[in-house]
């Protein structure tokens, strides 16, 4: 079964979706799903905090071969050990590691880009990503490498591999050498041009020894579940990468045509 491995429901501060709705929608599509609620420790807004204990109390009854429980960890160096303790103390199926903050600034905020050229801002983003990837050895997949392109304050927000190849290669090489998957996040795969800009990154991941990708819609609403997974599958095939999902922290093969 193919899994959408990046879904947020009401335990994430930016989603109100009920898990029952997510399960129903996935069943309509013939998909498995992994719930991956946000945990961003040291967030300046206290009501963002995930109650992990309550998350498991509420959702364990829904757990099955088609409904898995994961988490999306906002990777920050100062939160490393607290995040490690959470992952060690709960029975997650899957752990995504993502960069949402750089230099203590959430990167959707204008202040991160102020007085920085695009090259400087993106370079710092990739530096932070590599630093966290090296110490967050307990993640299963590196989330949305192109996350910064959602929010950057530049006329052209896109990542072009050739402009940042040295920095991106370090990330991809480290992930490959440590058997980490890379996520193909489908949220921005809205055109052939968007796909073409990302393909060189995933092709390079394979060249550097990477073999696994996870596919995730990053859905916060039911209509986004499963969105453009077919496009992501085609990308994975073009890059010779194997589509997996994680169950009990181990990769399972998820190659099924939509």
VOBA-1610 file (N, C-alpha, C; in pm, whole numbers, padded with zeros to 5 digits, always signed):
BEGIN
Unk+00084-00120+00000Unk+00000+00000+00000Unk+00087+00124+00000Unk+00046+00223-00076Unk+00115+00351-00077Unk+00068+00435+00042Unk+00165+00501+00107Unk+00136+00583+00225Unk+00163+00730+00197Unk+00072+00813+00241Unk+00097+00956+00255Unk+00155+00972+00394Unk+00284+01005+00401Unk+00356+00997+00528Unk+00376+01132+00597Unk+00297+01232+00559Unk+00313+01364+00622Unk+00176+01430+00630Unk+00111+01411+00746Unk-00025+01462+00765Unk-00039+01521+00905Unk-00104+01638+00911Unk-00127+01706+01038Unk-00276+01712+01069Unk-00309+01681+01193Unk-00448+01689+01238Unk-00455+01785+01357Unk-00559+01776+01435Unk-00587+01879+01536Unk-00484+01887+01648Unk-00395+01789+01659Unk-00288+01801+01759Unk-00174+01890+01712Unk-00178+01932+01585Unk-00085+02035+01537Unk-00155+02169+01547Unk-00082+02271+01586Unk-00145+02400+01612Unk-00202+02465+01487Unk-00155+02423+01369Unk-00199+02485+01245Unk-00299+02400+01167Unk-00360+02302+01232Unk-00461+02218+01168Unk-00577+02193+01263Unk-00696+02186+01206Unk-00815+02151+01285Unk-00877+02020+01237Unk-00809+01951+01148Unk-00864+01829+01089Unk-00875+01718+01195Unk-00990+01654+01197Unk-01012+01540+01285Unk-00946+01416+01225Unk-00891+01331+01309Unk-00827+01210+01258Unk-00927+01121+01186Unk-01052+01120+01233Unk-01154+01040+01166Unk-01175+01085+01021Unk-01169+01215+01000Unk-01183+01270+00865Unk-01064+01229+00779Unk-00945+01235+00835Unk-00825+01195+00761Unk-00831+01048+00723Unk-00874+00965+00815Unk-00883+00821+00789Unk-00986+00793+00680Unk-01099+00860+00687Unk-01204+00842+00587Unk-01156+00882+00449Unk-01089+00998+00441Unk-01040+01045+00313Unk-00935+00950+00256Unk-00843+00904+00338Unk-00741+00811+00292Unk-00804+00681+00240Unk-00908+00633+00309Unk-00976+00511+00265Unk-01038+00531+00126Unk-01096+00647+00103Unk-01153+00677-00028Unk-01048+00669-00138Unk-00926+00709-00104Unk-00817+00714-00200Unk-00737+00584-00207Unk-00766+00492-00117Unk-00691+00368-00112Unk-00549+00384-00061Unk-00530+00480+00029Unk-00398+00510+00083Unk-00386+00471+00230Unk-00266+00440+00271Unk-00234+00441+00412Unk-00189+00582+00450Unk-00194+00614+00578Unk-00151+00746+00623Unk-00065+00734+00748Unk+00027+00829+00760Unk+00103+00846+00883Unk+00076+00985+00936Unk+00022+00992+01057Unk-00001+01121+01122Unk+00134+01171+01175Unk+00166+01294+01142Unk+00297+01349+01181Unk+00278+01487+01242Unk+00227+01490+01364Unk+00202+01618+01429Unk+00333+01693+01454Unk+00325+01824+01451Unk+00441+01909+01475Unk+00487+01904+01621Unk+00618+01901+01639Unk+00672+01937+01769Unk+00788+02033+01745Unk+00769+02156+01788Unk+00869+02261+01775Unk+00900+02314+01914Unk+00994+02250+01980Unk+01031+02292+02115Unk+01094+02431+02111Unk+01079+02503+02220Unk+01132+02639+02236Unk+01065+02737+02141Unk+00945+02703+02098Unk+00870+02796+02013Unk+00829+02917+02096Unk+00836+03037+02040Unk+00801+03156+02119Unk+00654+03165+02157Unk+00568+03090+02088Unk+00426+03089+02122Unk+00395+02963+02202Unk+00366+02975+02330Unk+00352+02857+02416Unk+00238+02763+02376Unk+00132+02814+02313Unk+00019+02729+02278Unk+00047+02639+02159Unk+00168+02649+02102Unk+00208+02564+01990Unk+00253+02426+02039Unk+00289+02415+02165Unk+00349+02293+02218Unk+00258+02172+02199Unk+00316+02062+02153Unk+00243+01937+02136Unk+00243+01860+02268Unk+00124+01817+02311Unk+00111+01729+02427Unk+00123+01586+02375Unk+00244+01533+02379Unk+00270+01402+02319Unk+00192+01292+02390Unk+00184+01303+02521Unk+00110+01203+02598Unk-00036+01199+02553Unk-00097+01316+02539Unk-00237+01322+02497Unk-00254+01274+02353Unk-00158+01305+02270Unk-00158+01258+02130Unk-00172+01106+02126Unk-00092+01037+02203Unk-00099+00891+02203Unk-00226+00841+02271Unk-00268+00907+02376Unk-00392+00866+02442Unk-00511+00876+02347Unk-00514+00982+02267Unk-00626+01005+02177Unk-00622+00915+02053Unk-00502+00885+02004Unk-00493+00825+01870Unk-00451+00679+01867Unk-00405+00624+01978Unk-00361+00484+01975Unk-00472+00390+01929Unk-00595+00421+01963Unk-00706+00334+01924Unk-00728+00329+01773Unk-00674+00426+01701Unk-00689+00429+01555Unk-00574+00359+01483Unk-00472+00325+01557Unk-00351+00269+01496Unk-00379+00134+01431Unk-00325+00117+01312Unk-00346-00008+01238Unk-00239-00017+01130Unk-00249-00118+01046Unk-00155-00130+00936Unk-00170-00015+00836Unk-00285+00052+00839Unk-00310+00161+00744Unk-00304+00299+00809Unk-00295+00304+00940Unk-00290+00432+01013Unk-00175+00424+01113Unk-00070+00499+01086Unk+00049+00495+01168Unk+00067+00629+01239Unk+00141+00627+01349Unk+00160+00748+01430Unk+00306+00791+01426Unk+00327+00909+01372Unk+00461+00964+01363Unk+00466+01103+01423Unk+00573+01174+01391Unk+00592+01309+01443Unk+00686+01385+01349Unk+00664+01514+01338Unk+00755+01600+01264Unk+00829+01687+01364Unk+00957+01660+01378Unk+01040+01730+01475Unk+01103+01853+01410Unk+01078+01968+01468Unk+01149+02089+01426Unk+01289+02084+01483Unk+01387+02063+01397Unk+01524+02043+01444Unk+01591+02177+01477Unk+01636+02187+01601Unk+01714+02302+01647Unk+01821+02248+01741Unk+01943+02298+01728Unk+02055+02245+01806Unk+02028+02252+01955Unk+01968+02363+02002Unk+01947+02382+02145Unk+01838+02290+02202Unk+01763+02225+02115Unk+01654+02137+02160Unk+01687+01989+02138Unk+01810+01961+02101Unk+01847+01825+02063Unk+01813+01720+02168Unk+01861+01738+02289Unk+01843+01633+02390Unk+01699+01620+02435Unk+01627+01729+02442Unk+01485+01721+02478Unk+01407+01647+02370Unk+01440+01675+02244Unk+01374+01603+02135Unk+01411+01455+02136Unk+01537+01427+02163Unk+01581+01288+02170Unk+01504+01211+02278Unk+01487+01274+02393Unk+01413+01208+02502Unk+01270+01177+02461Unk+01205+01269+02392Unk+01068+01246+02348Unk+01061+01128+02252Unk+01151+01125+02156Unk+01150+01016+02058Unk+01180+00882+02126Unk+01270+00882+02221Unk+01305+00757+02290Unk+01194+00707+02382Unk+01110+00798+02429Unk+01012+00761+02531Unk+00873+00727+02475Unk+00855+00742+02344Unk+00724+00712+02285Unk+00743+00624+02161Unk+00642+00544+02135Unk+00653+00442+02029Unk+00606+00496+01894Unk+00678+00593+01843Unk+00647+00647+01712Unk+00679+00545+01602Unk+00600+00549+01496Unk+00632+00470+01379Unk+00735+00539+01291Unk+00735+00672+01295Unk+00810+00748+01195Unk+00845+00885+01250Unk+00967+00930+01221Unk+01013+01061+01267Unk+01068+01140+01147Unk+01002+01251+01116Unk+01053+01344+01015Unk+01135+01450+01088Unk+01251+01483+01031Unk+01329+01595+01082Unk+01320+01712+00987Unk+01275+01826+01036Unk+01254+01943+00950Unk+01322+02066+01009Unk+01355+02159+00920Unk+01408+02288+00961Unk+01298+02392+00946Unk+01251+02444+01059Unk+01152+02552+01060Unk+01211+02682+01115Unk+01313+02671+01198Unk+01380+02786+01259Unk+01527+02786+01218Unk+01579+02903+01192Unk+01723+02921+01170Unk+01764+03044+01250Unk+01869+03029+01329Unk+01915+03139+01414Unk+01802+03194+01502Unk+01720+03102+01552Unk+01608+03135+01641Unk+01500+03220+01573Unk+01497+03220+01443Unk+01393+03291+01369Unk+01317+03191+01283Unk+01184+03192+01295Unk+01103+03105+01211Unk+01111+03156+01068Unk+01138+03067+00974Unk+01178+03117+00843Unk+01062+03160+00755Unk+00941+03157+00807Unk+00836+03224+00732Unk+00830+03373+00766Unk+00908+03415+00865Unk+00906+03555+00906Unk+00996+03642+00818Unk+00950+03759+00787Unk+01025+03852+00703Unk+01161+03886+00761Unk+01171+03886+00894Unk+01296+03926+00959Unk+01413+03834+00925Unk+01385+03709+00889Unk+01495+03619+00853Unk+01564+03665+00723Unk+01488+03727+00635Unk+01540+03764+00504Unk+01590+03909+00498Unk+01553+03986+00597Unk+01590+04127+00600Unk+01742+04142+00600Unk+01793+04224+00512Unk+01937+04252+00502Unk+02018+04131+00456Unk+01950+04027+00404Unk+02022+03913+00349Unk+01989+03898+00201Unk+02091+03871+00122Unk+02065+03832-00016Unk+02005+03693-00016Unk+01944+03656-00126Unk+01889+03521-00137Unk+01999+03418-00116Unk+02116+03440-00176Unk+02225+03343-00161Unk+02264+03328-00015Unk+02274+03437+00057Unk+02312+03431+00199Unk+02207+03361+00283Unk+02079+03393+00260Unk+01972+03333+00339Unk+01961+03183+00313Unk+01967+03144+00187Unk+01954+03002+00154Unk+02078+02925+00199Unk+02194+02987+00188Unk+02316+02921+00236Unk+02309+02895+00385Unk+02261+02994+00461Unk+02248+02976+00606Unk+02146+02868+00639Unk+02039+02863+00564Unk+01936+02758+00580Unk+01997+02619+00561Unk+02074+02602+00456Unk+02135+02472+00431Unk+02243+02439+00534Unk+02315+02539+00580Unk+02413+02516+00686Unk+02346+02466+00814Unk+02234+02529+00850Unk+02160+02487+00970Unk+02105+02346+00951Unk+02057+02317+00832Unk+02005+02184+00803Unk+02112+02077+00819Unk+02229+02102+00764Unk+02338+02005+00776Unk+02380+01987+00921Unk+02393+02097+00993Unk+02433+02087+01133Unk+02336+02004+01214Unk+02207+02025+01192Unk+02107+01947+01267Unk+02104+01802+01221Unk+02118+01780+01091Unk+02117+01643+01041Unk+02230+01561+01104Unk+02343+01625+01127Unk+02457+01554+01184Unk+02435+01514+01330Unk+02354+01588+01404Unk+02334+01553+01545Unk+02198+01490+01572Unk+02101+01510+01486Unk+01970+01446+01502Unk+01973+01308+01437Unk+02051+01219+01499Unk+02072+01087+01440Unk+01950+00997+01455Unk+01846+01043+01522Unk+01728+00960+01548Unk+01612+00988+01453Unk+01632+01071+01351Unk+01523+01092+01254Unk+01528+00982+01148Unk+01415+00962+01081Unk+01407+00862+00975Unk+01418+00925+00836Unk+01364+01045+00820Unk+01362+01111+00690Unk+01382+01260+00709Unk+01453+01321+00615Unk+01471+01466+00617Unk+01355+01531+00543Unk+01280+01614+00614Unk+01160+01672+00557Unk+01187+01788+00463Unk+01099+01803+00368Unk+01090+01913+00270Unk+01215+02001+00260Unk+01312+01955+00185Unk+01435+02031+00168Unk+01408+02168+00108Unk+01296+02181+00038Unk+01262+02308-00028Unk+01167+02394+00055Unk+01158+02369+00184Unk+01065+02441+00270Unk+01083+02592+00261Unk+01206+02637+00254Unk+01234+02781+00251Unk+01169+02848+00130Unk+01150+02773+00023Unk+01092+02831-00098Unk+00944+02865-00083Unk+00881+02816+00021Unk+00742+02853+00047Unk+00730+02998+00095Unk+00830+03044+00169Unk+00812+03166+00246Unk+00914+03276+00219Unk+01017+03247+00141Unk+01123+03346+00119Unk+01067+03474+00058Unk+01129+03585+00091Unk+01083+03717+00047Unk+01165+03767-00073Unk+01174+03683-00174Unk+01247+03721-00294Unk+01156+03699-00415Unk+01183+03772-00520Unk+01101+03759-00640Unk+01104+03616-00693Unk+01221+03556-00693Unk+01237+03415-00732Unk+01275+03337-00607Unk+01182+03257-00558Unk+01202+03184-00433Unk+01266+03047-00454Unk+01277+03004-00577Unk+01312+02865-00605Unk+01457+02832-00568Unk+01478+02705-00538Unk+01611+02650-00517Unk+01660+02593-00649Unk+01775+02640-00692Unk+01839+02585-00811Unk+01963+02509-00765Unk+01963+02380-00791Unk+02069+02295-00738Unk+02207+02350-00771Unk+02228+02396-00894Unk+02362+02439-00935Unk+02411+02559-00854Unk+02320+02639-00799Unk+02361+02756-00721Unk+02408+02719-00581Unk+02360+02606-00529Unk+02390+02566-00390Unk+02443+02423-00385Unk+02502+02377-00494Unk+02538+02235-00504Unk+02633+02190-00394Unk+02730+02272-00357Unk+02825+02231-00253Unk+02754+02205-00121Unk+02666+02296-00083Unk+02595+02282+00044Unk+02494+02167+00040Unk+02421+02158-00070Unk+02321+02052-00083Unk+02389+01915-00087Unk+02501+01905-00157Unk+02572+01777-00165Unk+02613+01727-00027Unk+02656+01817+00058Unk+02695+01776+00194Unk+02576+01714+00268Unk+02461+01775+00253Unk+02339+01724+00316Unk+02303+01588+00260Unk+02300+01578+00129Unk+02260+01453+00064Unk+02358+01340+00094Unk+02486+01373+00093Unk+02588+01271+00120Unk+02576+01220+00263Unk+02558+01310+00357Unk+02545+01266+00496Unk+02420+01181+00515Unk+02308+01223+00457Unk+02185+01144+00468Unk+02205+01005+00408Unk+02267+00999+00291Unk+02289+00870+00225Unk+02379+00779+00309Unk+02487+00834+00359Unk+02583+00754+00436Unk+02524+00701+00566Unk+02421+00769+00615Unk+02361+00729+00742Unk+02223+00667+00725Unk+02195+00620+00604Unk+02072+00547+00573Unk+01946+00624+00608Unk+01949+00754+00587Unk+01829+00836+00607Unk+01755+00849+00474Unk+01625+00853+00482Unk+01544+00881+00364Unk+01536+01031+00344Unk+01504+01070+00223Unk+01471+01209+00191Unk+01322+01213+00159Unk+01255+01313+00210Unk+01114+01328+00177Unk+01098+01400+00044Unk+01006+01350-00039Unk+00955+01428-00152Unk+00822+01485-00105Unk+00824+01610-00069Unk+00705+01677-00018Unk+00628+01731-00138Unk+00501+01695-00149Unk+00426+01724-00272Unk+00359+01860-00272Unk+00372+01934-00166Unk+00297+02059-00154Unk+00329+02159-00265Unk+00454+02160-00311Unk+00494+02258-00412Unk+00508+02196-00551Unk+00467+02073-00569Unk+00481+02008-00700Unk+00360+02041-00787Unk+00342+02169-00812Unk+00221+02217-00877Unk+00236+02238-01027Unk+00356+02218-01080Unk+00377+02238-01223Unk+00497+02157-01268Unk+00507+02128-01398Unk+00626+02059-01449Unk+00755+02136-01418Unk+00747+02269-01416Unk+00864+02350-01387Unk+00911+02330-01243Unk+00815+02321-01150Unk+00851+02298-01010Unk+00919+02162-00993Unk+00866+02062-01061Unk+00927+01928-01055Unk+01067+01932-01113Unk+01084+01998-01227Unk+01214+02003-01293Unk+01321+02069-01206Unk+01281+02166-01125Unk+01378+02233-01039Unk+01424+02144-00924Unk+01337+02053-00879Unk+01371+01966-00767Unk+01439+01836-00811Unk+01413+01792-00932Unk+01467+01663-00976Unk+01620+01652-00962Unk+01696+01755-00994Unk+01842+01741-00980Unk+01886+01709-00837Unk+01812+01756-00738Unk+01848+01728-00599Unk+01831+01580-00570Unk+01720+01523-00612Unk+01695+01381-00582Unk+01780+01289-00669Unk+01810+01331-00791Unk+01903+01253-00874Unk+02041+01251-00810Unk+02081+01364-00757Unk+02211+01371-00691Unk+02213+01287-00563Unk+02102+01282-00493Unk+02091+01196-00375Unk+02123+01052-00412Unk+02067+01005-00522Unk+02096+00868-00567Unk+02243+00853-00603Unk+02298+00950-00674Unk+02439+00943-00714Unk+02532+00935-00593Unk+02492+00996-00484Unk+02574+00998-00364Unk+02545+00879-00272Unk+02462+00788-00316Unk+02438+00665-00241Unk+02304+00655-00174Unk+02220+00759-00183Unk+02087+00753-00124Unk+01997+00657-00200Unk+01908+00592-00128Unk+01822+00494-00194Unk+01674+00507-00156Unk+01642+00575-00046Unk+01504+00576+00002Unk+01445+00716+00001Unk+01319+00725-00041Unk+01242+00848-00026Unk+01108+00816+00037Unk+01058+00910+00114Unk+00921+00905+00164Unk+00840+01010+00088Unk+00712+00985+00073Unk+00624+01077+00002Unk+00523+01135+00100Unk+00510+01268+00100Unk+00418+01330+00195Unk+00352+01453+00137Unk+00222+01463+00159Unk+00146+01578+00109Unk+00157+01699+00200Unk+00197+01676+00327Unk+00196+01785+00425Unk+00054+01840+00442Unk-00042+01750+00436Unk-00183+01791+00442Unk-00221+01841+00580Unk-00294+01953+00581Unk-00355+02006+00701Unk-00507+02006+00689Unk-00555+01972+00570Unk-00698+01963+00541Unk-00724+01836+00463Unk-00843+01779+00472Unk-00869+01649+00408Unk-00850+01651+00257Unk-00883+01762+00192Unk-00872+01766+00046Unk-00727+01760-00002Unk-00632+01786+00087Unk-00490+01780+00048Unk-00429+01642+00065Unk-00495+01553+00134Unk-00440+01418+00157Unk-00421+01348+00023Unk-00303+01292+00004Unk-00274+01221-00120Unk-00244+01309-00238Unk-00246+01439-00218Unk-00230+01532-00330Unk-00094+01515-00397Unk-00096+01493-00527Unk+00022+01485-00613Unk+00120+01375-00573Unk+00072+01273-00505Unk+00161+01159-00476Unk+00204+01089-00604Unk+00117+01093-00705Unk+00153+01031-00833Unk+00271+01103-00897Unk+00274+01235-00883Unk+00386+01312-00935Unk+00514+01276-00860Unk+00505+01264-00729Unk+00621+01228-00647Unk+00670+01088-00680Unk+00578+00997-00705Unk+00618+00861-00746Unk+00697+00864-00875Unk+00650+00943-00969Unk+00722+00954-01097Unk+00862+01012-01075Unk+00872+01109-00986Unk+01003+01166-00954Unk+01096+01059-00896Unk+01045+00983-00802Unk+01125+00879-00739Unk+01173+00778-00843Unk+01084+00739-00933Unk+01121+00643-01037Unk+01228+00701-01129Unk+01213+00828-01165Unk+01310+00892-01253Unk+01448+00899-01189Unk+01450+00904-01055Unk+01577+00915-00981Unk+01627+00781-00930Unk+01557+00673-00962Unk+01593+00536-00921Unk+01585+00518-00770Unk+01501+00598-00705Unk+01488+00591-00560Unk+01367+00509-00521Unk+01379+00438-00412Unk+01272+00350-00367Unk+01179+00422-00271Unk+01049+00414-00297Unk+00949+00476-00211Unk+00927+00386-00090Unk+00940+00444+00030Unk+00918+00368+00153Unk+00827+00447+00246Unk+00773+00377+00343Unk+00713+00439+00460Unk+00772+00367+00581Unk+00758+00426+00697Unk+00817+00367+00817Unk+00709+00316+00911Unk+00730+00196+00959Unk+00642+00135+01059Unk+00731+00080+01169Unk+00703+00120+01292Unk+00786+00083+01405Unk+00932+00118+01378Unk+00951+00233+01313Unk+01082+00293+01285Unk+01164+00213+01184Unk+01100+00125+01110Unk+01170+00048+01008Unk+01105+00072+00872Unk+01187+00082+00765Unk+01129+00111+00634Unk+01052-00007+00576Unk+00939+00024+00519Unk+00857-00073+00446Unk+00844-00021+00304Unk+00837-00113+00210Unk+00826-00070+00071Unk+00683-00032+00041Unk+00666+00081-00027Unk+00531+00132-00054Unk+00504+00154-00199Unk+00558+00070-00286Unk+00548+00092-00429Unk+00418+00032-00484Unk+00318+00115-00498Unk+00190+00076-00554Unk+00145+00189-00645Unk+00098+00155-00763Unk+00050+00260-00854Unk-00080+00318-00805Unk-00094+00449-00821Unk-00221+00515-00785Unk-00323+00495-00894
//
